C-alpha cells in the first residue's frame, strides 16, 4: 500500500474518473456488468488515527446502467431496485481500520430501503497531481454482497438447474478523489 499519510485530509469523489460498478452471474455461466452513472460522495482520512476517518456515498438508483435498455428498465422496476420508491443507494461509514495492506471501511449500505453493515476492503493506490495542479487520490475495492439480504429476491429457475441471476453480487469500486482540504 502507498503511504497513507499522503492521503490525509478531506476528499470528494471525482465521478468523471471513477466507477461504481457491479457484476452478477447470468444463467450461471456468464457475468453481466454494470455501474451507476450518477453518484456523489467523499471521505476524510486521518492517517495518524484511522478510527477518526469517515466516508459516505449516494448513488441515484435510476442511473443504473448495464448497456442494455431492457435489462436496465427491469432493474429499475419494482421487481428489483424499485427506483420510484427507493431512489438512492447509500453508504455511510461507521468504522475505519487498517488490516494488513488494506483500509477496511465498515458502514451501513442501504439498497432497496434495507440497511446492512458491510466491510469494504480498500487498497490505497496513491496520490498524484494533475496537469492543472489538483491533488488526486486513488482507491480500489471489491466485495461481495447477497442481493437477497437487501430484499432483491426476484429470479427465475432454469430448466437445466440453477437460476437466471446469481444472489451474489460483486461490487467493484475504482475511485479517484479530489482533495478539498
C-alpha positions as CSV (number, residue, x, y, z in Angstrom):
1,X,0.0,0.0,0.0
2,X,1.2,3.5,-0.8
3,X,2.0,5.8,2.1
4,X,-1.4,6.8,3.5
5,X,0.0,10.0,5.1
6,X,-0.2,11.5,1.6
7,X,-4.0,11.0,1.7
8,X,-4.6,13.0,4.9
9,X,-7.5,15.4,4.5
10,X,-10.9,15.7,3.0
11,X,-11.7,14.3,-0.4
12,X,-14.6,14.4,-2.9
13,X,-15.2,11.5,-5.4
14,X,-14.4,12.6,-8.9
15,X,-17.3,10.9,-10.7
16,X,-15.7,11.6,-14.1
17,X,-12.8,9.4,-13.3
18,X,-14.3,6.8,-11.0
19,X,-16.5,3.7,-11.5
20,X,-19.1,2.4,-9.0
21,X,-19.7,-0.9,-10.7
22,X,-21.1,-4.4,-10.1
23,X,-21.3,-7.8,-11.7
24,X,-23.7,-10.7,-11.4
25,X,-23.8,-14.2,-12.9
26,X,-26.4,-14.6,-15.6
27,X,-27.7,-18.1,-16.5
28,X,-25.0,-19.3,-14.1
29,X,-22.4,-19.3,-17.0
30,X,-21.5,-15.6,-17.7
31,X,-21.1,-12.3,-15.9
32,X,-23.2,-9.2,-16.6
33,X,-21.5,-6.0,-15.6
34,X,-23.0,-2.6,-14.9
35,X,-22.5,0.6,-13.0
36,X,-24.2,3.6,-11.5
37,X,-23.7,6.7,-13.6
38,X,-24.9,9.4,-11.1
39,X,-23.4,9.4,-7.7
40,X,-21.5,11.6,-5.2
41,X,-19.6,11.1,-2.1
42,X,-16.5,11.8,-0.1
43,X,-14.3,10.9,2.7
44,X,-11.9,12.2,5.3
45,X,-8.7,10.4,6.1
46,X,-6.7,10.8,9.3
47,X,-3.7,8.6,8.7
48,X,-2.5,9.0,12.3
49,X,-5.8,7.9,13.7
50,X,-7.7,5.9,11.1
51,X,-10.6,5.4,13.5
52,X,-11.3,9.2,13.1
53,X,-11.7,8.8,9.4
54,X,-15.1,8.6,7.6
55,X,-16.7,8.0,4.3
56,X,-20.1,8.5,2.6
57,X,-21.7,7.8,-0.8
58,X,-25.0,8.2,-2.5
59,X,-25.9,6.8,-6.0
60,X,-29.1,7.6,-7.8
61,X,-30.7,4.2,-8.3
62,X,-32.3,5.2,-11.6
63,X,-28.8,5.8,-13.0
64,X,-28.1,2.0,-13.1
65,X,-26.5,1.2,-16.5
66,X,-25.7,-2.3,-17.9
67,X,-25.6,-1.1,-21.5
68,X,-28.9,-2.8,-22.2
69,X,-32.0,-0.7,-22.1
70,X,-34.5,-3.6,-21.5
71,X,-32.4,-5.0,-18.6
72,X,-31.9,-1.5,-17.1
73,X,-35.6,-1.0,-17.2
74,X,-36.2,-4.3,-15.4
75,X,-33.5,-3.4,-12.8
76,X,-35.2,-0.1,-12.1
77,X,-38.7,-1.8,-11.7
78,X,-40.4,-2.9,-8.6
79,X,-39.0,-6.4,-9.1
80,X,-35.5,-5.1,-8.4
81,X,-34.4,-1.7,-7.2
82,X,-37.9,0.0,-7.3
83,X,-36.4,3.3,-8.0
84,X,-39.7,5.1,-7.7
85,X,-40.0,4.1,-4.0
86,X,-36.2,3.8,-3.2
87,X,-34.4,6.5,-5.3
88,X,-31.0,6.1,-3.8
89,X,-28.3,3.6,-2.8
90,X,-26.3,4.9,0.1
91,X,-23.3,4.0,2.2
92,X,-22.3,5.8,5.5
93,X,-19.2,4.6,7.3
94,X,-19.3,3.5,11.0
95,X,-15.7,2.5,11.4
96,X,-12.3,2.7,9.6
97,X,-9.3,0.5,10.4
98,X,-6.2,-0.9,8.9
99,X,-6.0,-4.6,8.0
100,X,-2.6,-5.5,6.6
101,X,-2.2,-3.6,3.4
102,X,-5.9,-2.6,3.2
103,X,-8.1,0.0,4.7
104,X,-11.3,-1.6,5.9
105,X,-14.2,0.8,5.9
106,X,-17.2,-0.7,7.7
107,X,-20.5,1.0,7.2
108,X,-24.2,0.9,6.6
109,X,-25.1,0.1,3.0
110,X,-28.7,0.8,2.1
111,X,-30.3,-0.7,-1.0
112,X,-34.0,-1.0,-1.7
113,X,-34.8,0.5,1.7
114,X,-32.8,-2.2,3.5
115,X,-29.7,-1.3,5.5
116,X,-27.0,-3.8,6.3
117,X,-23.5,-3.4,7.7
118,X,-20.7,-4.2,5.2
119,X,-16.9,-4.1,5.4
120,X,-15.3,-2.7,2.3
121,X,-11.5,-3.5,2.0
122,X,-9.9,-0.6,0.1
123,X,-6.5,-0.5,-1.4
124,X,-4.9,2.9,-1.4
125,X,-3.3,3.3,-4.8
126,X,-1.6,6.6,-4.2
127,X,-1.8,10.4,-4.6
128,X,-0.9,12.4,-7.7
129,X,-1.2,16.0,-9.0
130,X,-3.0,16.5,-12.3
131,X,-1.7,18.9,-15.0
132,X,-3.9,21.7,-13.5
133,X,-2.4,21.4,-10.0
134,X,-5.3,19.5,-8.4
135,X,-4.3,16.8,-5.9
136,X,-6.0,13.4,-6.7
137,X,-6.0,10.1,-4.7
138,X,-6.9,6.6,-6.0
139,X,-8.6,3.8,-4.1
140,X,-9.8,0.4,-5.3
141,X,-12.1,-2.1,-3.6
142,X,-14.1,-5.3,-4.4
143,X,-16.6,-7.0,-2.1
144,X,-19.5,-9.5,-2.5
145,X,-22.9,-9.0,-1.2
146,X,-26.0,-11.1,-1.4
147,X,-28.8,-9.2,-3.1
148,X,-31.4,-11.2,-1.1
149,X,-30.1,-9.6,2.1
150,X,-31.5,-6.3,0.6
151,X,-34.9,-7.7,-0.4
152,X,-33.9,-8.2,-4.0
153,X,-35.2,-11.7,-4.5
154,X,-36.7,-11.8,-8.0
155,X,-35.4,-14.7,-10.0
156,X,-36.3,-17.4,-12.4
157,X,-35.5,-21.1,-12.2
158,X,-33.7,-22.7,-15.2
159,X,-34.7,-26.0,-16.7
160,X,-31.1,-27.1,-16.5
161,X,-30.9,-26.2,-12.8
162,X,-29.8,-23.1,-11.2
163,X,-31.3,-19.7,-11.5
164,X,-31.3,-16.8,-14.0
165,X,-29.4,-14.3,-11.8
166,X,-26.9,-15.1,-9.0
167,X,-27.7,-14.0,-5.5
168,X,-24.0,-13.0,-5.0
169,X,-23.2,-9.6,-6.5
170,X,-19.7,-8.4,-6.7
171,X,-19.2,-4.6,-6.1
172,X,-16.2,-3.1,-7.9
173,X,-15.2,0.3,-6.8
174,X,-12.5,2.3,-8.6
175,X,-12.4,5.7,-7.0
176,X,-10.4,8.8,-7.9
177,X,-11.0,11.7,-5.5
178,X,-10.1,15.4,-5.4
179,X,-8.5,16.9,-2.3
180,X,-10.7,19.5,-0.6
181,X,-8.7,20.4,2.5
